[in-house]
Amino acid sequence: MINRIKYLFSVMKNSFTYTNALNDYFLDYYLRHHKIIGWYKGQPVYSAFLTPGLSKPLANTLSRRLISNLLQKPLPGMINFALTDSCNAKCEHCSFYSAMDKSKYRVLTTNEIYAILKSCQNFGISIINFVGGEPLLRKDLGKLIKYVDKNKSSSCIYTNGWFLKERCQVLKKSGIMMVIVSLDGVTAKRHDTFRKLPNLFNRAILGIKECQRKKILTAISTTVTQEDLENGNFEKMIHFSKKLKVNELIVFDTMPIGMYSHRNDLTKNAIDKHKLFALVDKYNKKSDYPGIFCYAHFKDMSTFGCSAGRNYFYISPYGEMHPCDFTAKPIGNLKNEAVSDLWFKLTDIKSKNCGEYLNSCCKTKTYKPRT
């Protein structure tokens, strides 16, 4: 009996060590760090791009991956859901901007969004990001986030922060996991000029602090160019995110799309990934800095590659499914077509048409603009 107890204790101890090591290995590969950035409902959070550890949404994630392997077909785990096409800012680099006539399209109603959310969760989606436009402009926002079954999916929201302080309590009651605020500089002058909205920087900071007072996880979302690396602006943003005590800094590439469609220099003067990753790694190793999620690492072909049509899709304010936020041509509309039908249509298109673009970006080359 004593030997049996010793054996079971040894198995438990060694299994925990092995599981911990495996968990850290996966996180390092996926995020370039394995530190806990915060807690949500008693569960550890490593990034907005992962469901909390030991949570029911994580079980949903693992189940989806198992089914995907059994079917030998990719299944989606994350969506960006644009709730509105309205915004109070006029950002210099806005990717949502389009020359299309929005008057021809109708933004989804509350009940239509409910139906799409339910069908997406039933299809196995475990991470739901609410985007825009500016999602805080929707009066029914609290209802929409609250409608998400938190046993199946975690939810985050991307915002410019203008209305954040006033609507923070609504977000708290809705059960949102993380609020992600877009910042383009560490000073009001740079940020407000870039977004063409005076006082936006100060209102965004006040909103972040209000969320923190209400114990909501917070993150900064920013874009980076080669110039930002060379002049030190990106490193300043890292230090600023620490000063502000946000949980995560999310770093996206600056793409020649939307309002930046004319910026061919962004392709010619591509970002030095080695320098970018070196900076990210330097500060991810520091426990007193927020976790840094670098999308350039995530989409790099040496790690995962572009997730559009493999693990992720985008839903427009009109109900259309797109491979991602940056492709203008829709696959179909979820108001009258099943999520599964459109997803497998998307994955079929992806496998047939993306071959020559795998080492660049299908965001701007695979699909033609909407006409």
VEXDREN-2710 file (C-alpha; in Angstrom, 1 decimal):
% VEXDREN-2710
k/r/px/py/pz
1/MET/0.0/0.0/0.0
2/ILE/2.8/2.4/0.9
3/ASN/4.6/1.6/-2.3
4/ARG/1.4/2.2/-4.3
5/ILE/0.9/5.6/-2.7
6/LYS/4.6/6.5/-3.4
7/TYR/4.1/5.4/-7.0
8/LEU/0.9/7.5/-7.5
9/PHE/2.6/10.5/-5.8
10/SER/5.6/10.1/-8.2
11/VAL/3.4/9.9/-11.2
12/MET/1.5/13.0/-10.2
13/LYS/4.6/15.0/-9.5
14/ASN/6.4/14.0/-12.6
15/SER/3.3/14.4/-14.8
16/PHE/2.8/17.9/-13.5
17/THR/6.5/18.8/-14.3
18/TYR/6.1/17.3/-17.7
19/THR/2.8/19.0/-18.4
20/ASN/4.3/22.3/-17.2
21/ALA/7.3/22.0/-19.4
22/LEU/5.1/21.1/-22.4
23/ASN/2.8/24.0/-21.7
24/ASP/5.8/26.4/-21.5
25/TYR/7.2/25.0/-24.7
26/PHE/4.0/25.6/-26.6
27/LEU/3.5/29.1/-25.2
28/ASP/7.1/30.1/-26.1
29/TYR/6.6/28.8/-29.6
30/TYR/3.2/30.6/-30.0
31/LEU/3.7/33.8/-28.0
32/ARG/7.5/34.0/-27.6
33/HIS/6.9/33.9/-23.8
34/HIS/5.1/31.8/-21.2
35/LYS/4.3/34.3/-18.5
36/ILE/0.9/34.8/-17.0
37/ILE/-0.3/38.3/-17.9
38/GLY/-3.4/38.3/-15.8
39/TRP/-6.3/36.3/-14.5
40/TYR/-9.9/35.9/-15.6
41/LYS/-12.5/34.2/-13.4
42/GLY/-9.7/32.5/-11.5
43/GLN/-7.9/31.1/-14.7
44/PRO/-4.5/32.2/-15.9
45/VAL/-4.4/34.4/-19.1
46/TYR/-1.4/34.4/-21.3
47/SER/-2.7/36.4/-24.2
48/ALA/-5.8/37.8/-25.9
49/PHE/-5.1/35.3/-28.6
50/LEU/-5.4/32.3/-26.3
51/THR/-8.3/31.1/-24.2
52/PRO/-7.5/31.2/-20.5
53/GLY/-5.6/28.2/-19.1
54/LEU/-7.7/25.4/-17.5
55/SER/-10.9/27.0/-18.6
56/LYS/-14.0/25.6/-20.4
57/PRO/-13.2/27.7/-23.6
58/LEU/-9.7/26.0/-23.6
59/ALA/-11.4/22.6/-23.5
60/ASN/-13.5/23.8/-26.5
61/THR/-10.2/24.8/-28.2
62/LEU/-8.7/21.4/-27.6
63/SER/-11.8/19.6/-28.8
64/ARG/-11.9/21.6/-32.0
65/ARG/-8.2/20.7/-32.7
66/LEU/-8.9/17.1/-32.1
67/ILE/-11.8/17.1/-34.5
68/SER/-9.8/19.1/-37.0
69/ASN/-7.1/16.4/-36.9
70/LEU/-9.6/13.6/-37.2
71/LEU/-11.3/15.2/-40.2
72/GLN/-8.0/16.4/-41.6
73/LYS/-9.6/19.7/-42.3
74/PRO/-8.9/23.1/-40.7
75/LEU/-11.6/24.4/-38.4
76/PRO/-11.8/28.0/-37.1
77/GLY/-11.0/28.9/-33.5
78/MET/-11.2/32.7/-33.6
79/ILE/-13.3/35.4/-35.3
80/ASN/-13.2/39.2/-35.5
81/PHE/-16.8/40.4/-35.6
82/ALA/-17.3/44.0/-36.7
83/LEU/-20.3/45.4/-35.0
84/THR/-20.6/48.7/-36.8
85/ASP/-19.2/50.6/-39.8
86/SER/-19.4/53.9/-37.9
87/CYS/-16.4/55.5/-36.2
88/ASN/-15.7/58.9/-34.6
89/ALA/-12.0/58.9/-35.7
90/LYS/-10.4/59.2/-39.1
91/CYS/-7.2/57.2/-38.6
92/GLU/-4.5/57.7/-41.1
93/HIS/-3.9/53.9/-41.5
94/CYS/-7.5/52.7/-41.2
95/SER/-7.9/49.2/-42.7
96/PHE/-11.7/49.3/-42.5
97/TYR/-11.9/52.2/-44.9
98/SER/-13.3/51.4/-48.3
99/ALA/-14.4/53.4/-51.3
100/MET/-17.7/51.4/-51.5
101/ASP/-21.0/53.1/-51.0
102/LYS/-22.0/52.0/-47.5
103/SER/-25.6/53.2/-48.1
104/LYS/-26.1/50.0/-50.1
105/TYR/-25.5/47.9/-47.0
106/ARG/-27.4/47.5/-43.8
107/VAL/-25.7/46.9/-40.4
108/LEU/-26.8/43.8/-38.6
109/THR/-29.5/44.1/-36.0
110/THR/-29.2/42.8/-32.4
111/ASN/-31.1/39.6/-33.2
112/GLU/-29.1/39.0/-36.3
113/ILE/-25.9/39.3/-34.3
114/TYR/-27.3/36.9/-31.7
115/ALA/-28.0/34.3/-34.4
116/ILE/-24.6/34.6/-35.9
117/LEU/-22.8/34.4/-32.5
118/LYS/-24.8/31.3/-31.6
119/SER/-24.0/29.6/-34.8
120/CYS/-20.3/30.5/-34.6
121/GLN/-20.1/29.1/-31.0
122/ASN/-21.9/25.9/-32.1
123/PHE/-19.3/25.5/-34.8
124/GLY/-16.5/25.6/-32.2
125/ILE/-15.3/29.2/-32.1
126/SER/-13.5/29.7/-28.8
127/ILE/-12.2/33.3/-29.2
128/ILE/-14.5/36.2/-30.2
129/ASN/-13.1/39.6/-30.8
130/PHE/-15.5/42.5/-31.2
131/VAL/-14.2/45.2/-33.6
132/GLY/-15.5/48.0/-35.8
133/GLY/-15.7/50.8/-36.9
134/GLU/-15.9/51.8/-33.2
135/PRO/-17.8/49.0/-31.4
136/LEU/-18.5/51.2/-28.3
137/LEU/-20.9/53.2/-30.5
138/ARG/-23.4/50.4/-30.4
139/LYS/-26.0/51.0/-27.7
140/ASP/-26.7/47.2/-27.5
141/LEU/-23.0/46.4/-27.0
142/GLY/-23.4/45.1/-23.4
143/LYS/-26.2/42.7/-24.5
144/LEU/-24.2/41.4/-27.4
145/ILE/-21.1/40.6/-25.3
146/LYS/-23.2/39.1/-22.6
147/TYR/-24.9/36.9/-25.1
148/VAL/-21.6/35.1/-25.7
149/ASP/-21.6/31.8/-23.9
150/LYS/-18.5/32.2/-21.7
151/ASN/-18.3/28.5/-21.2
152/LYS/-17.5/28.1/-24.9
153/SER/-15.6/31.3/-25.8
154/SER/-13.6/34.1/-24.4
155/SER/-14.3/37.6/-25.7
156/CYS/-12.3/40.7/-26.2
157/ILE/-13.0/44.1/-27.7
158/TYR/-10.9/46.5/-29.8
159/THR/-11.6/50.2/-29.3
160/ASN/-10.1/53.6/-29.9
161/GLY/-11.0/54.4/-26.3
162/TRP/-13.0/57.6/-26.7
163/PHE/-16.1/56.2/-25.0
164/LEU/-14.3/53.7/-22.8
165/LYS/-14.5/55.4/-19.4
166/GLU/-18.3/56.0/-19.8
167/ARG/-19.0/52.5/-21.0
168/CYS/-16.6/50.6/-18.8
169/GLN/-19.3/49.5/-16.3
170/VAL/-21.3/48.1/-19.3
171/LEU/-18.2/46.0/-20.3
172/LYS/-17.7/44.8/-16.8
173/LYS/-21.2/43.6/-16.5
174/SER/-21.0/41.9/-19.9
175/GLY/-18.2/39.6/-18.8
176/ILE/-15.7/40.8/-21.3
177/MET/-12.2/39.2/-20.8
178/MET/-10.0/42.0/-22.2
179/VAL/-10.3/45.5/-23.5
180/ILE/-7.8/46.3/-26.2
181/VAL/-7.1/50.0/-26.9
182/SER/-5.4/51.2/-30.1
183/LEU/-2.5/53.6/-29.6
184/ASP/-0.2/54.9/-32.3
185/GLY/2.2/56.9/-30.1
186/VAL/3.2/57.6/-26.5
187/THR/2.2/61.3/-26.7
188/ALA/-1.1/63.0/-27.3
189/LYS/0.3/65.1/-30.2
190/ARG/1.4/62.1/-32.2
191/HIS/-1.6/59.9/-31.5
192/ASP/-4.3/62.5/-32.0
193/THR/-2.7/63.8/-35.2
194/PHE/-2.5/60.3/-36.5
195/ARG/-6.2/59.6/-35.7
196/LYS/-7.4/63.1/-36.5
197/LEU/-9.4/63.3/-33.3
198/PRO/-8.2/65.9/-30.7
199/ASN/-8.1/64.6/-27.0
200/LEU/-8.4/61.0/-28.1
201/PHE/-5.1/60.0/-26.4
202/ASN/-6.1/61.4/-23.0
203/ARG/-9.6/59.9/-23.2
204/ALA/-8.1/56.5/-24.1
205/ILE/-5.7/56.6/-21.2
206/LEU/-8.5/57.5/-18.8
207/GLY/-10.6/54.6/-20.2
208/ILE/-7.8/52.1/-19.7
209/LYS/-7.3/53.3/-16.1
210/GLU/-11.1/53.0/-15.4
211/CYS/-11.0/49.4/-16.8
212/GLN/-8.1/48.6/-14.5
213/ARG/-10.0/50.0/-11.5
214/LYS/-12.9/47.7/-12.4
215/LYS/-10.5/44.7/-12.7
216/ILE/-10.9/44.3/-16.4
217/LEU/-7.8/43.0/-18.3
218/THR/-6.3/45.7/-20.6
219/ALA/-4.1/45.8/-23.6
220/ILE/-2.6/48.2/-26.1
221/SER/-2.8/47.5/-29.8
222/THR/-0.3/49.3/-32.0
223/THR/1.2/49.1/-35.5
224/VAL/4.9/49.1/-36.2
225/THR/7.0/50.1/-39.3
226/GLN/10.7/49.8/-40.0
227/GLU/10.9/53.5/-39.2
228/ASP/9.5/52.9/-35.7
229/LEU/12.2/50.3/-35.1
230/GLU/15.0/52.6/-36.2
231/ASN/13.9/55.8/-34.5
232/GLY/13.1/54.1/-31.2
233/ASN/9.3/54.7/-31.2
234/PHE/8.5/51.1/-30.9
235/GLU/10.7/50.7/-27.8
236/LYS/9.1/53.8/-26.3
237/MET/5.7/52.1/-26.7
238/ILE/7.0/49.0/-24.9
239/HIS/8.1/51.2/-22.0
240/PHE/4.9/53.2/-22.0
241/SER/2.8/50.0/-21.9
242/LYS/4.7/49.0/-18.8
243/LYS/4.2/52.4/-17.2
244/LEU/0.5/52.2/-17.9
245/LYS/0.4/48.7/-16.4
246/VAL/-1.5/47.1/-19.2
247/ASN/-1.5/43.3/-19.4
248/GLU/-0.5/42.9/-23.0
249/LEU/1.0/44.9/-25.9
250/ILE/-0.3/43.6/-29.2
251/VAL/1.9/44.5/-32.2
252/PHE/0.6/44.4/-35.8
253/ASP/2.4/45.1/-39.1
254/THR/1.5/48.3/-40.9
255/MET/-0.1/47.1/-44.1
256/PRO/-0.5/48.9/-47.5
257/ILE/-4.3/48.5/-47.3
258/GLY/-7.4/50.7/-46.7
259/MET/-6.3/54.3/-46.2
260/TYR/-2.7/53.1/-46.8
261/SER/-3.3/51.4/-50.1
262/HIS/-0.9/53.9/-51.8
263/ARG/1.9/53.1/-49.4
264/ASN/4.1/50.9/-51.6
265/ASP/7.0/51.9/-49.4
266/LEU/5.7/49.7/-46.6
267/THR/6.3/46.7/-48.9
268/LYS/9.6/47.9/-50.2
269/ASN/10.9/48.9/-46.8
270/ALA/9.8/45.8/-45.1
271/ILE/10.3/45.5/-41.4
272/ASP/13.4/43.9/-40.1
273/LYS/11.9/40.9/-38.3
274/HIS/15.1/39.8/-36.6
275/LYS/15.4/43.3/-35.0
276/LEU/11.7/43.3/-34.1
277/PHE/11.8/39.8/-32.6
278/ALA/15.0/40.6/-30.6
279/LEU/13.3/43.6/-29.0
280/VAL/10.1/41.6/-28.3
281/ASP/12.2/38.8/-26.7
282/LYS/14.2/41.2/-24.6
283/TYR/11.1/42.6/-22.9
284/ASN/9.1/39.4/-22.8
285/LYS/11.8/37.9/-20.6
286/LYS/11.2/40.7/-18.1
287/SER/8.5/39.8/-15.5
288/ASP/7.7/43.5/-14.9
289/TYR/6.7/44.2/-18.5
290/PRO/3.4/43.2/-20.1
291/GLY/3.4/40.2/-22.5
292/ILE/4.1/41.3/-26.0
293/PHE/2.2/39.5/-28.8
294/CYS/3.9/40.1/-32.2
295/TYR/1.7/39.2/-35.1
296/ALA/4.7/39.2/-37.4
297/HIS/6.0/36.2/-35.5
298/PHE/2.6/34.5/-35.5
299/LYS/2.0/34.8/-39.3
300/ASP/5.6/34.0/-40.2
301/MET/5.8/30.8/-42.3
302/SER/8.4/29.3/-39.9
303/THR/5.8/29.3/-37.2
304/PHE/2.1/29.2/-38.2
305/GLY/1.7/31.3/-41.3
306/CYS/-1.4/33.4/-42.1
307/SER/-4.4/32.1/-40.1
308/ALA/-7.0/33.4/-42.6
309/GLY/-9.0/30.4/-43.8
310/ARG/-7.1/28.1/-41.5
311/ASN/-8.0/29.1/-37.9
312/TYR/-9.8/32.4/-38.3
313/PHE/-12.3/34.5/-40.2
314/TYR/-13.8/38.0/-40.2
315/ILE/-17.4/39.0/-40.1
316/SER/-18.4/42.4/-41.5
317/PRO/-21.0/44.7/-39.9
318/TYR/-23.3/43.4/-42.7
319/GLY/-22.9/39.7/-41.9
320/GLU/-20.4/38.8/-44.6
321/MET/-17.7/36.3/-44.0
322/HIS/-14.2/37.3/-45.1
323/PRO/-10.9/35.4/-44.8
324/CYS/-9.7/38.3/-42.6
325/ASP/-10.2/42.0/-41.8
326/PHE/-8.1/43.0/-44.8
327/THR/-9.7/41.2/-47.7
328/ALA/-12.5/43.1/-49.4
329/LYS/-14.3/40.3/-51.3
330/PRO/-16.7/38.4/-49.1
331/ILE/-17.2/34.6/-49.2
332/GLY/-20.9/34.9/-48.5
333/ASN/-23.3/36.2/-46.0
334/LEU/-24.1/34.6/-42.6
335/LYS/-27.6/36.0/-42.5
336/ASN/-28.7/33.4/-45.1
337/GLU/-25.8/30.8/-45.3
338/ALA/-24.5/28.4/-42.6
339/VAL/-21.2/29.1/-41.0
340/SER/-20.0/25.6/-41.9
341/ASP/-20.9/26.0/-45.6
342/LEU/-19.1/29.3/-45.9
343/TRP/-16.1/28.1/-43.9
344/PHE/-15.5/25.1/-46.1
345/LYS/-16.0/27.2/-49.2
346/LEU/-13.3/29.6/-47.8
347/THR/-10.8/26.8/-47.0
348/ASP/-11.3/25.4/-50.5
349/ILE/-10.6/28.8/-52.1
350/LYS/-7.6/29.2/-49.8
351/SER/-6.0/25.9/-50.7
352/LYS/-6.5/26.5/-54.5
353/ASN/-5.6/30.2/-54.8
354/CYS/-3.0/31.1/-52.2
355/GLY/0.0/29.0/-53.2
356/GLU/2.1/31.7/-54.8
357/TYR/1.3/34.1/-51.9
358/LEU/2.3/31.9/-49.0
359/ASN/5.6/33.7/-48.5
360/SER/4.1/37.2/-48.7
361/CYS/0.6/38.3/-47.7
362/CYS/-2.7/37.1/-49.1
363/LYS/-4.3/40.0/-47.4
364/THR/-3.8/42.3/-50.3
365/LYS/-3.1/40.0/-53.3
366/THR/-5.4/37.1/-53.3
367/TYR/-8.7/39.0/-53.4
368/LYS/-9.8/41.9/-55.5
369/PRO/-11.5/44.9/-54.0
370/ARG/-15.3/44.9/-53.7
371/THR/-17.1/46.5/-56.7
END
